[in-house]
Amino acid sequence: MSKKIFAAEPVGAAFTALGSWFMLSLYKASGGELLGILFGAVNNSAWEHCKTLLLPYLIWSILELLSFKPQVRHFTVAKTASLYALGLLYLLLKAFGASSTPAAAVSIAAAFISSILLYASPLKLQKLFTPAVVLLFVFFALYFSLTPFPPRHPLFYDSQSGMYGIIPKHYDYGAAALDTMYGM
């Protein structure tokens, strides 16, 4: 493995964490506009928080690919597998009750460690390049469709509003809290 890529991975972990922090507030900062919907967290569900981890990780991977010019096929497979590991681990930790910040930290660390191990491994990962590219297209389809059209699943449920997906601009959180309190 390239020493440059190995040295860049801790910077990538910090980039991913800071990017996630920025994206968590992007929806409110954009006033609920399309940019905030596509790239920010529209509610406090596990999926929306996970989404803010995945995009910075992917952007950092693209920056590494363009900057260090590693073996493209091998690198793409390693980073795609690690991208999916990041998302799945975060969602599993949230499903088992972990709070967001520790779950994000563990998931980011695991993703970068797994990408280093996969890229440095003697496995012939380049043979999996085509499925990795297909999985990247699946990732983008899920990324851009699950926010406006979330399934009725606990991973997409916002406990603050009691809703799924994009919360209306003039949503009354106080009324929702009273409804919950009095069972209406």
Backbone as CSV, one residue per row, in Angstrom:
resi,resn,N_x,N_y,N_z,CA_x,CA_y,CA_z,C_x,C_y,C_z
1,MET,0.851,-1.187,0.000,0.000,0.000,0.000,0.885,1.233,0.000
2,SER,0.446,2.226,-0.719,1.186,3.473,-0.789,1.267,4.118,0.592
3,LYS,2.472,4.545,0.961,2.649,5.189,2.265,1.863,6.488,2.332
4,LYS,1.691,7.135,1.186,0.929,8.390,1.164,-0.535,8.146,1.515
5,ILE,-1.101,7.095,0.968,-2.501,6.775,1.260,-2.635,6.382,2.729
6,PHE,-1.705,5.576,3.216,-1.747,5.156,4.620,-1.674,6.371,5.548
7,ALA,-0.826,7.338,5.217,-0.690,8.551,6.038,-1.914,9.455,5.921
8,ALA,-2.618,9.376,4.809,-3.781,10.245,4.585,-5.042,9.737,5.270
9,GLU,-5.082,8.475,5.658,-6.301,7.913,6.225,-6.745,8.602,7.525
10,PRO,-5.836,8.931,8.476,-6.308,9.667,9.662,-6.872,11.044,9.317
11,VAL,-6.293,11.679,8.318,-6.830,12.968,7.864,-8.224,12.752,7.274
12,GLY,-8.380,11.654,6.553,-9.688,11.318,5.993,-10.730,11.057,7.062
13,ALA,-10.320,10.433,8.156,-11.251,10.199,9.263,-11.708,11.533,9.853
14,ALA,-10.777,12.465,10.013,-11.142,13.795,10.524,-12.020,14.535,9.525
15,PHE,-11.711,14.416,8.236,-12.515,15.039,7.185,-13.939,14.499,7.212
16,THR,-14.071,13.197,7.373,-15.393,12.566,7.424,-16.186,13.042,8.634
17,ALA,-15.531,13.116,9.790,-16.217,13.568,11.003,-16.638,15.039,10.877
18,LEU,-15.753,15.889,10.376,-16.095,17.307,10.213,-17.155,17.502,9.133
19,GLY,-17.062,16.723,8.064,-18.076,16.802,7.015,-19.442,16.397,7.528
20,SER,-19.472,15.376,8.358,-20.728,14.934,8.959,-21.305,16.017,9.854
21,TRP,-20.468,16.603,10.672,-20.907,17.679,11.565,-21.494,18.846,10.747
22,PHE,-20.838,19.197,9.646,-21.343,20.269,8.783,-22.682,19.884,8.163
23,MET,-22.778,18.654,7.675,-23.998,18.219,6.996,-25.185,18.102,7.946
24,LEU,-24.922,17.844,9.231,-26.018,17.754,10.194,-26.760,19.082,10.329
25,SER,-26.080,20.184,10.121,-26.725,21.496,10.244,-27.046,22.135,8.896
26,LEU,-26.723,21.472,7.811,-26.925,22.056,6.479,-28.395,22.268,6.144
27,TYR,-29.256,21.338,6.535,-30.681,21.456,6.207,-31.285,22.713,6.830
28,LYS,-31.010,22.925,8.109,-31.539,24.125,8.773,-30.907,25.384,8.220
29,ALA,-29.601,25.333,7.947,-28.902,26.508,7.428,-29.397,26.893,6.032
30,SER,-29.818,25.909,5.254,-30.303,26.195,3.908,-31.769,26.609,3.900
31,GLY,-32.418,26.590,5.048,-33.826,26.959,5.123,-34.744,25.917,4.513
32,GLY,-34.298,24.673,4.500,-35.123,23.603,3.956,-35.113,23.535,2.440
33,GLU,-34.140,24.167,1.821,-34.058,24.154,0.355,-33.502,22.817,-0.144
34,LEU,-33.502,22.644,-1.451,-33.107,21.386,-2.083,-31.684,20.978,-1.709
35,LEU,-30.766,21.924,-1.643,-29.386,21.613,-1.274,-29.328,20.966,0.107
36,GLY,-30.083,21.501,1.041,-30.137,20.939,2.385,-30.806,19.583,2.422
37,ILE,-31.812,19.387,1.586,-32.497,18.088,1.534,-31.569,17.014,0.976
38,LEU,-30.845,17.339,-0.101,-29.983,16.354,-0.736,-28.747,16.014,0.087
39,PHE,-28.157,17.021,0.730,-26.862,16.801,1.365,-26.862,17.000,2.878
40,GLY,-27.985,17.326,3.461,-28.054,17.510,4.906,-28.942,16.472,5.555
41,ALA,-29.060,16.573,6.857,-29.938,15.679,7.616,-31.271,16.394,7.834
42,VAL,-32.352,15.867,7.253,-33.651,16.533,7.328,-34.391,16.222,8.622
43,ASN,-33.935,15.231,9.376,-34.521,14.913,10.676,-33.471,14.205,11.514
44,ASN,-33.862,13.697,12.657,-32.908,13.043,13.560,-32.978,11.524,13.499
45,SER,-33.361,10.979,12.381,-33.416,9.520,12.251,-32.010,8.959,12.060
46,ALA,-31.888,7.665,12.288,-30.595,6.997,12.128,-30.113,7.098,10.684
47,TRP,-31.031,6.967,9.715,-30.640,7.053,8.310,-30.074,8.427,7.975
48,GLU,-30.711,9.478,8.424,-30.242,10.825,8.091,-28.872,11.100,8.699
49,HIS,-28.628,10.587,9.895,-27.303,10.746,10.491,-26.272,9.899,9.747
50,CYS,-26.669,8.714,9.340,-25.782,7.846,8.577,-25.414,8.484,7.241
51,LYS,-26.388,9.115,6.634,-26.183,9.775,5.349,-25.085,10.831,5.442
52,THR,-25.007,11.503,6.593,-24.000,12.547,6.754,-22.601,11.974,6.957
53,LEU,-22.491,10.698,7.239,-21.185,10.045,7.329,-20.737,9.506,5.978
54,LEU,-21.688,9.006,5.211,-21.356,8.323,3.969,-20.822,9.261,2.888
55,LEU,-21.447,10.406,2.718,-21.015,11.304,1.643,-19.610,11.857,1.878
56,PRO,-19.258,12.358,3.076,-17.874,12.807,3.270,-16.845,11.690,3.089
57,TYR,-17.206,10.463,3.498,-16.298,9.335,3.294,-16.076,9.104,1.800
58,LEU,-17.135,9.147,1.030,-17.031,8.942,-0.400,-16.235,10.071,-1.060
59,ILE,-16.480,11.300,-0.644,-15.733,12.434,-1.203,-14.246,12.292,-0.886
60,TRP,-13.915,11.919,0.354,-12.506,11.728,0.709,-11.882,10.621,-0.133
61,SER,-12.618,9.559,-0.378,-12.100,8.462,-1.200,-11.813,8.929,-2.617
62,ILE,-12.684,9.757,-3.159,-12.468,10.301,-4.505,-11.244,11.213,-4.514
63,LEU,-11.096,12.027,-3.467,-9.919,12.893,-3.373,-8.629,12.065,-3.306
64,GLU,-8.654,10.973,-2.557,-7.485,10.087,-2.498,-7.200,9.479,-3.864
65,LEU,-8.231,9.054,-4.542,-8.071,8.443,-5.857,-7.446,9.430,-6.839
66,LEU,-7.899,10.668,-6.809,-7.370,11.676,-7.723,-5.973,12.152,-7.329
67,SER,-5.692,12.199,-6.036,-4.415,12.731,-5.565,-3.272,11.720,-5.629
68,PHE,-3.531,10.494,-5.209,-2.453,9.514,-5.058,-2.372,8.514,-6.199
69,LYS,-3.392,8.485,-7.049,-3.442,7.595,-8.203,-3.047,6.142,-7.868
70,PRO,-3.793,5.526,-6.944,-3.505,4.121,-6.614,-4.030,3.208,-7.723
71,GLN,-3.874,1.909,-7.531,-4.449,0.962,-8.484,-5.964,1.143,-8.434
72,VAL,-6.540,1.674,-9.477,-7.930,2.135,-9.468,-8.901,1.012,-9.130
73,ARG,-8.778,-0.104,-9.766,-9.745,-1.181,-9.556,-9.651,-1.739,-8.130
74,HIS,-8.454,-1.975,-7.670,-8.241,-2.497,-6.318,-8.743,-1.493,-5.277
75,PHE,-8.387,-0.232,-5.465,-8.774,0.841,-4.551,-10.292,1.019,-4.510
76,THR,-10.933,0.986,-5.675,-12.379,1.172,-5.756,-13.119,0.070,-4.999
77,VAL,-12.670,-1.146,-5.142,-13.315,-2.258,-4.438,-13.135,-2.098,-2.927
78,ALA,-11.919,-1.763,-2.497,-11.644,-1.611,-1.064,-12.484,-0.485,-0.470
79,LYS,-12.557,0.643,-1.155,-13.301,1.792,-0.629,-14.816,1.569,-0.687
80,THR,-15.294,0.876,-1.710,-16.730,0.593,-1.786,-17.148,-0.353,-0.665
81,ALA,-16.359,-1.381,-0.430,-16.665,-2.305,0.677,-16.635,-1.569,2.009
82,SER,-15.682,-0.673,2.182,-15.575,0.086,3.431,-16.704,1.095,3.576
83,LEU,-17.162,1.649,2.465,-18.306,2.571,2.497,-19.548,1.847,3.016
84,TYR,-19.790,0.659,2.483,-20.937,-0.119,2.943,-20.759,-0.572,4.391
85,ALA,-19.529,-0.911,4.771,-19.264,-1.295,6.164,-19.538,-0.129,7.101
86,LEU,-19.154,1.071,6.694,-19.410,2.269,7.502,-20.904,2.440,7.747
87,GLY,-21.691,2.397,6.693,-23.134,2.575,6.826,-23.803,1.479,7.631
88,LEU,-23.457,0.242,7.330,-24.086,-0.876,8.034,-23.713,-0.909,9.511
89,LEU,-22.448,-0.646,9.824,-22.034,-0.646,11.227,-22.723,0.478,11.994
90,TYR,-22.793,1.661,11.391,-23.455,2.776,12.073,-24.933,2.460,12.329
91,LEU,-25.622,1.951,11.323,-27.043,1.640,11.486,-27.263,0.516,12.501
92,LEU,-26.368,-0.466,12.529,-26.475,-1.526,13.535,-26.262,-0.985,14.944
93,LEU,-25.256,-0.145,15.110,-25.010,0.436,16.434,-26.198,1.275,16.893
94,LYS,-26.783,2.051,15.979,-27.960,2.856,16.319,-29.152,1.959,16.630
95,ALA,-29.303,0.864,15.906,-30.417,-0.053,16.154,-30.318,-0.692,17.536
96,PHE,-29.093,-0.858,18.027,-28.903,-1.439,19.352,-28.795,-0.379,20.432
97,GLY,-29.161,0.866,20.114,-29.285,1.903,21.124,-28.077,2.781,21.378
98,ALA,-27.039,2.689,20.575,-25.871,3.546,20.772,-26.228,4.989,20.428
99,SER,-25.608,5.931,21.114,-25.851,7.329,20.772,-25.047,7.685,19.516
100,SER,-25.414,8.778,18.884,-24.891,9.107,17.565,-23.387,9.326,17.514
101,THR,-22.840,10.107,18.440,-21.422,10.449,18.358,-20.502,9.238,18.533
102,PRO,-20.693,8.402,19.573,-19.825,7.217,19.665,-20.024,6.245,18.495
103,ALA,-21.261,6.088,18.045,-21.520,5.201,16.907,-20.814,5.714,15.659
104,ALA,-20.831,7.028,15.465,-20.148,7.617,14.308,-18.647,7.425,14.412
105,ALA,-18.084,7.648,15.592,-16.636,7.508,15.773,-16.181,6.074,15.512
106,VAL,-16.900,5.122,16.060,-16.543,3.707,15.864,-16.690,3.327,14.395
107,SER,-17.751,3.783,13.758,-18.004,3.440,12.356,-16.953,4.044,11.430
108,ILE,-16.588,5.292,11.683,-15.562,5.943,10.861,-14.231,5.220,11.012
109,ALA,-13.855,4.942,12.250,-12.587,4.238,12.489,-12.594,2.866,11.814
110,ALA,-13.677,2.135,11.951,-13.765,0.802,11.336,-13.692,0.883,9.814
111,ALA,-14.318,1.892,9.226,-14.299,2.030,7.765,-12.891,2.307,7.257
112,PHE,-12.186,3.210,7.912,-10.842,3.526,7.447,-9.869,2.376,7.707
113,ILE,-10.012,1.701,8.826,-9.153,0.542,9.100,-9.427,-0.568,8.095
114,SER,-10.708,-0.817,7.812,-11.033,-1.884,6.847,-10.554,-1.531,5.447
115,SER,-10.615,-0.247,5.071,-10.130,0.122,3.738,-8.620,-0.062,3.635
116,ILE,-7.892,0.260,4.713,-6.436,0.047,4.720,-6.132,-1.441,4.602
117,LEU,-6.819,-2.251,5.402,-6.564,-3.690,5.388,-6.920,-4.315,4.034
118,LEU,-8.034,-3.900,3.467,-8.428,-4.448,2.166,-7.473,-4.019,1.059
119,TYR,-7.100,-2.758,1.063,-6.216,-2.272,-0.003,-4.835,-2.911,0.103
120,ALA,-4.358,-3.132,1.320,-3.031,-3.717,1.521,-3.035,-5.242,1.397
121,SER,-4.198,-5.836,1.349,-4.276,-7.304,1.312,-3.818,-7.843,-0.040
122,PRO,-3.358,-9.078,-0.053,-2.950,-9.693,-1.317,-4.133,-10.237,-2.130
123,LEU,-5.344,-10.028,-1.648,-6.519,-10.513,-2.371,-6.610,-9.855,-3.739
124,LYS,-7.126,-10.575,-4.696,-7.309,-10.049,-6.057,-8.635,-9.292,-6.133
125,LEU,-8.675,-8.153,-5.473,-9.914,-7.374,-5.399,-10.332,-6.805,-6.749
126,GLN,-9.377,-6.584,-7.643,-9.713,-5.986,-8.939,-10.710,-6.832,-9.720
127,LYS,-10.825,-8.111,-9.390,-11.809,-8.966,-10.051,-13.237,-8.582,-9.656
128,LEU,-13.365,-7.861,-8.543,-14.683,-7.431,-8.062,-14.999,-5.979,-8.441
129,PHE,-14.256,-5.443,-9.382,-14.431,-4.038,-9.754,-15.837,-3.762,-10.298
130,THR,-16.329,-4.590,-11.192,-17.654,-4.363,-11.781,-18.755,-4.407,-10.725
131,PRO,-18.796,-5.410,-9.839,-19.807,-5.369,-8.780,-19.649,-4.153,-7.861
132,ALA,-18.417,-3.712,-7.630,-18.197,-2.534,-6.784,-18.783,-1.286,-7.435
133,VAL,-18.616,-1.146,-8.726,-19.189,0.012,-9.431,-20.715,-0.055,-9.402
134,VAL,-21.265,-1.240,-9.583,-22.719,-1.399,-9.500,-23.196,-1.017,-8.097
135,LEU,-22.460,-1.442,-7.062,-22.830,-1.085,-5.688,-22.725,0.418,-5.447
136,LEU,-21.815,1.087,-6.124,-21.748,2.552,-6.002,-22.988,3.207,-6.611
137,PHE,-23.459,2.680,-7.735,-24.695,3.203,-8.331,-25.893,2.919,-7.426
138,VAL,-25.919,1.745,-6.817,-26.989,1.421,-5.858,-26.926,2.384,-4.676
139,PHE,-25.711,2.663,-4.208,-25.537,3.613,-3.110,-26.142,4.968,-3.465
140,PHE,-25.815,5.490,-4.640,-26.355,6.796,-5.032,-27.874,6.763,-5.166
141,ALA,-28.408,5.680,-5.684,-29.867,5.569,-5.795,-30.515,5.597,-4.414
142,LEU,-29.948,4.853,-3.473,-30.488,4.846,-2.107,-30.278,6.196,-1.427
143,TYR,-29.119,6.773,-1.607,-28.792,8.044,-0.957,-29.799,9.137,-1.333
144,PHE,-30.104,9.217,-2.622,-30.966,10.302,-3.084,-32.458,9.969,-3.039
145,SER,-32.834,8.712,-2.808,-34.259,8.389,-2.794,-34.832,8.116,-1.403
146,LEU,-34.004,7.723,-0.449,-34.547,7.356,0.857,-34.911,8.552,1.733
147,THR,-34.406,9.733,1.433,-34.804,10.912,2.208,-36.194,11.386,1.800
148,PRO,-36.471,11.591,0.515,-37.834,12.043,0.175,-38.876,10.932,0.255
149,PHE,-38.467,9.667,0.107,-39.404,8.549,0.111,-38.955,7.473,1.105
150,PRO,-38.949,7.791,2.398,-38.455,6.805,3.371,-39.469,5.697,3.621
151,PRO,-38.989,4.475,3.797,-39.907,3.406,4.188,-40.317,3.578,5.652
152,ARG,-41.405,2.987,6.027,-41.871,3.043,7.422,-41.102,2.010,8.230
153,HIS,-39.900,2.358,8.594,-39.000,1.476,9.325,-38.362,2.286,10.438
154,PRO,-38.057,1.682,11.566,-37.488,2.431,12.692,-36.207,3.205,12.368
155,LEU,-35.424,2.747,11.390,-34.200,3.465,11.034,-34.483,4.819,10.392
156,PHE,-35.694,5.017,9.908,-36.056,6.265,9.242,-36.983,7.129,10.090
157,TYR,-37.271,6.675,11.292,-38.213,7.349,12.180,-37.499,8.428,12.993
158,ASP,-38.071,9.638,12.978,-37.553,10.738,13.784,-38.356,10.791,15.074
159,SER,-37.718,10.475,16.186,-38.437,10.414,17.461,-38.857,11.800,17.955
160,GLN,-38.191,12.856,17.505,-38.565,14.208,17.933,-39.878,14.654,17.306
161,SER,-40.067,14.346,16.041,-41.280,14.800,15.354,-42.323,13.699,15.222
162,GLY,-41.909,12.447,15.349,-42.831,11.344,15.144,-43.143,11.116,13.676
163,MET,-42.268,11.611,12.806,-42.496,11.505,11.363,-41.352,10.765,10.681
164,TYR,-41.550,10.492,9.406,-40.539,9.890,8.554,-40.203,10.889,7.459
165,GLY,-38.946,10.974,7.088,-38.553,11.805,5.956,-38.540,13.290,6.259
166,ILE,-38.819,14.052,5.227,-38.737,15.507,5.307,-39.871,16.047,6.165
167,ILE,-39.506,16.832,7.153,-40.492,17.410,8.074,-40.975,18.731,7.481
168,PRO,-42.273,18.972,7.448,-42.787,20.227,6.892,-42.191,21.436,7.607
169,LYS,-42.046,22.546,6.869,-41.402,23.743,7.408,-42.089,24.278,8.656
170,HIS,-43.390,24.232,8.720,-44.118,24.825,9.843,-44.678,23.751,10.772
171,TYR,-43.921,22.704,10.983,-44.339,21.600,11.844,-44.335,22.064,13.298
172,ASP,-45.373,21.720,14.034,-45.508,22.137,15.430,-45.022,21.012,16.347
173,TYR,-43.796,21.143,16.810,-43.213,20.129,17.689,-43.936,20.067,19.040
174,GLY,-44.433,21.190,19.497,-45.158,21.229,20.770,-46.437,20.417,20.708
175,ALA,-47.182,20.562,19.616,-48.412,19.788,19.453,-48.103,18.295,19.365
176,ALA,-47.021,17.954,18.675,-46.640,16.540,18.562,-46.275,15.972,19.923
177,ALA,-45.569,16.755,20.736,-45.205,16.304,22.081,-46.446,16.104,22.936
178,LEU,-47.406,17.020,22.842,-48.648,16.876,23.607,-49.455,15.674,23.131
179,ASP,-49.503,15.466,21.816,-50.194,14.290,21.286,-49.591,13.000,21.820
180,THR,-48.275,12.967,21.868,-47.566,11.789,22.376,-47.837,11.602,23.861
181,MET,-47.830,12.707,24.603,-48.027,12.645,26.046,-49.431,12.165,26.398
182,TYR,-50.399,12.603,25.644,-51.785,12.268,25.967,-52.355,11.172,25.099
183,GLY,-51.497,10.526,24.297,-51.913,9.364,23.528,-52.900,9.647,22.414
184,MET,-52.803,10.769,21.784,-53.748,11.103,20.707,-53.218,10.749,19.366
